[in-house]
Amino acid sequence: MFDTKSFRELIKKREALDPDDEYGAQECWKELTNLLAEDMDGTIDFINNECTENEFSWLSEIFDDVVIKTQSHEFIDCVQKVAIEKYPEESKKYHIQRQIDYAKDCFDD
């Protein structure tokens, strides 16, 4: 089961970091990637049904890391759909499609 509480705590931690704290950001990205990769079905369900617009924006920072770790086409399909259908303005504002395209290049096949 996806750990929503831990995810939200990590997002808050990431939001609170100084923009120049590259080490802190990398640590958050690593923890978030590991959390998301633990239960891909739960992660996809969370993104589709519970992930807020703000959380989705922060999550876009690690789309590529999640793909590298999981090689999940279902994950990319999910974030692509959410970006287009659920959060198009946020996606445009933060260039989330660029992050999705970059993540698609991380597949081994």
Stockholm file with secondary structure:
# STOCKHOLM 1.0

chainA/1-109         MFDTKSFRELIKKREALDPDDEYGAQECWKELTNLLAEDMDGTIDFINNECTENEFSWLSEIFDDVVIKTQSHEFIDCVQKVAIEKYPEESKKYHIQRQIDYAKDCFDD
#=GR chainA/1-109 SS CCCHHHHHHHHHHHHHSCTTCHHHHHHHHHHHHHHHHHCHHHHHHHHHHTCCHHHHHHHGGGHHHHHHHHCCHHHHHHHHHIIIIICHHHHHHTTHHHHHHHHHTTCCC
#=GC SS_cons         CCCHHHHHHHHHHHHHSCTTCHHHHHHHHHHHHHHHHHCHHHHHHHHHHTCCHHHHHHHGGGHHHHHHHHCCHHHHHHHHHIIIIICHHHHHHTTHHHHHHHHHTTCCC
//
